[in-house]
Amino acid sequence: MAKLNIAPTKSNLLRMKEQLVISQDGYDLLEQKREILVMELMHMVEQVKLLEREIDKIIGSAYPALRNMLMAAGGDQVERIAHTVQYDFTIKERPVTIGGMKFSSIDVELPQRQLFYSFLGTLSDSDKVMVDFFRLLSLLTQMASIRTIVWRLATEVKKTQRRVNALDKMVIPQTRDTKKYIESVLEERERENVFVLKALKNRKTKSEGKK
C-alpha cells in the first residue's frame, strides 16, 4: 500500500496517529452497523417468504371462487353485483425504524363488509370472493411495503460494505504505512542528531585537552 505524500514531521505524525484511531473506530462502528443491517435484512426476507406463501394460498382460493361464481351466475349477473358494491379503502403511511434507519410503511384499513345486494339471485361464492379479495388486498399492501424496505436495506448494506472495505483495504493500511514511514524518518534523524552531538562533544573535549 502506497503511503501518503506528506512531509515526515512530528505534527504530521501526530495527525496520522489521530487519523488511524478515528479510522479504526469508524471501521468497528461500520462493521457493527453492517452486521445489524444484514440481520434485519434476513429477517425481512423471511417475512417476504411467509407473505408470498400466504398470498399464493389466498390466490389459490380467491380465483377459483371467482371462476365458479362466473360459471354459475354468468358474467352479466356478476357485473350487476359488482356495480352494487361500493367500498372506500383508507391507506395510511406510518414511520418504521429498522436497524437505525427510518422507513415509511403503508397500511390499508379494510372497511366493515356490508350487504349491498339482495340474497336473491346471488351465490354463496359472492361472499367468499369478497372475503378472499379483501384479504389479498391487505397482503399485497404489506408485501409492497416490505419489499420496498428490503430493497432499501439491501442498498444500505452494499453502501456500508463499500465503506468498510475502503477503510479496511485502503484508508487504514495507507495511514498505518504513512505513520510507520514518518516514525522511521524521525528516528533516523534522531540518531543522526545524537551522532552529530557526540562528534561535536568529542571534538570539543580534544580541543580542551590540547590547551
GIQUI-V118251 format. One record per residue. N is the residue number from 1. RES is the residue in one small letter. PSI is psi in radians with two decimals (NA if undefined). NEAR is the number of other C-alpha atoms within 8 Angstrom. Layout:
BEGIN
((N:RES:PSI:NEAR) (N:RES:PSI:NEAR))
END
This chain:
BEGIN
((1:m:2.20:6) (2:a:2.43:5) (3:k:2.88:9) (4:l:2.55:7) (5:n:1.37:4) (6:i:2.77:5) (7:a:2.40:6) (8:p:1.36:11) (9:t:2.88:8) (10:k:-0.65:8) (11:s:-0.69:6) (12:n:-0.57:11) (13:l:-0.77:12) (14:l:-0.71:8) (15:r:-0.71:8) (16:m:-0.67:12) (17:k:-0.76:9) (18:e:-0.75:8) (19:q:-0.62:9) (20:l:-0.73:11) (21:v:-0.80:8) (22:i:-0.74:8) (23:s:-0.73:11) (24:q:-0.70:10) (25:d:-0.73:8) (26:g:-0.69:8) (27:y:-0.79:11) (28:d:-0.77:8) (29:l:-0.75:8) (30:l:-0.63:11) (31:e:-0.69:10) (32:q:-0.75:8) (33:k:-0.75:10) (34:r:-0.76:11) (35:e:-0.71:8) (36:i:-0.78:9) (37:l:-0.70:12) (38:v:-0.74:9) (39:m:-0.77:8) (40:e:-0.69:10) (41:l:-0.77:11) (42:m:-0.68:8) (43:h:-0.75:8) (44:m:-0.65:10) (45:v:-0.67:9) (46:e:-0.68:8) (47:q:-0.69:9) (48:v:-0.76:11) (49:k:-0.73:8) (50:l:-0.75:8) (51:l:-0.70:10) (52:e:-0.74:8) (53:r:-0.72:8) (54:e:-0.70:9) (55:i:-0.76:11) (56:d:-0.67:8) (57:k:-0.79:8) (58:i:-0.72:12) (59:i:-0.69:10) (60:g:-0.34:8) (61:s:-0.73:9) (62:a:-0.82:12) (63:y:-0.66:9) (64:p:-0.66:8) (65:a:-0.72:11) (66:l:-0.70:11) (67:r:-0.75:8) (68:n:-0.70:9) (69:m:-0.76:13) (70:l:-0.70:10) (71:m:-0.64:8) (72:a:-0.73:6) (73:a:-0.41:11) (74:g:2.68:9) (75:g:-0.66:8) (76:d:-0.75:7) (77:q:-0.72:8) (78:v:-0.66:11) (79:e:-0.69:8) (80:r:-0.71:8) (81:i:-0.76:9) (82:a:-0.64:7) (83:h:-0.38:7) (84:t:-0.27:8) (85:v:2.14:8) (86:q:1.92:6) (87:y:2.51:5) (88:d:2.20:5) (89:f:2.35:8) (90:t:2.16:7) (91:i:2.15:8) (92:k:2.52:8) (93:e:2.39:8) (94:r:2.53:8) (95:p:2.50:8) (96:v:2.35:8) (97:t:2.11:8) (98:i:2.16:8) (99:g:0.56:8) (100:g:-0.01:5) (101:m:2.54:6) (102:k:2.33:8) (103:f:2.89:9) (104:s:2.28:9) (105:s:2.72:10) (106:i:2.50:11) (107:d:2.45:11) (108:v:2.23:10) (109:e:1.94:8) (110:l:2.30:8) (111:p:2.83:7) (112:q:2.33:4) (113:r:2.44:4) (114:q:2.85:4) (115:l:1.84:5) (116:f:-0.14:7) (117:y:2.80:7) (118:s:2.64:7) (119:f:-0.47:6) (120:l:2.32:4) (121:g:0.14:5) (122:t:2.95:8) (123:l:2.80:9) (124:s:-0.48:6) (125:d:-0.40:10) (126:s:-0.82:10) (127:d:-0.71:8) (128:k:-0.75:10) (129:v:-0.76:12) (130:m:-0.83:8) (131:v:-0.81:8) (132:d:-0.74:12) (133:f:-0.47:10) (134:f:-0.84:9) (135:r:-0.70:9) (136:l:-0.71:11) (137:l:-0.76:8) (138:s:-0.78:11) (139:l:-0.70:11) (140:l:-0.59:9) (141:t:-0.78:11) (142:q:-0.74:10) (143:m:-0.73:10) (144:a:-0.77:8) (145:s:-0.83:11) (146:i:-0.70:12) (147:r:-0.67:9) (148:t:-0.75:8) (149:i:-0.73:9) (150:v:-0.76:11) (151:w:-0.76:8) (152:r:-0.66:8) (153:l:-0.78:10) (154:a:-0.70:9) (155:t:-0.74:8) (156:e:-0.64:9) (157:v:-0.79:11) (158:k:-0.76:8) (159:k:-0.75:8) (160:t:-0.69:11) (161:q:-0.69:10) (162:r:-0.70:8) (163:r:-0.69:9) (164:v:-0.79:11) (165:n:-0.69:9) (166:a:-0.74:9) (167:l:-0.76:12) (168:d:-0.69:10) (169:k:-0.36:8) (170:m:-1.07:10) (171:v:-0.92:10) (172:i:-0.87:12) (173:p:-0.71:10) (174:q:-0.75:12) (175:t:-0.72:13) (176:r:-0.75:10) (177:d:-0.68:11) (178:t:-0.72:11) (179:k:-0.80:11) (180:k:-0.71:8) (181:y:-0.83:10) (182:i:-0.72:14) (183:e:-0.74:10) (184:s:-0.69:8) (185:v:-0.78:9) (186:l:-0.66:11) (187:e:-0.69:8) (188:e:-0.73:8) (189:r:-0.68:8) (190:e:-0.72:8) (191:r:-0.71:8) (192:e:-0.72:8) (193:n:-0.73:8) (194:v:-0.75:8) (195:f:-0.77:8) (196:v:-0.76:8) (197:l:-0.71:8) (198:k:-0.73:8) (199:a:-0.76:8) (200:l:-0.66:8) (201:k:-0.73:8) (202:n:-0.71:8) (203:r:-0.70:8) (204:k:-0.68:8) (205:t:-0.73:8) (206:k:-0.67:8) (207:s:-0.74:8) (208:e:-0.54:7) (209:g:-0.61:6) (210:k:-0.57:5) (211:k:NA:4))
END
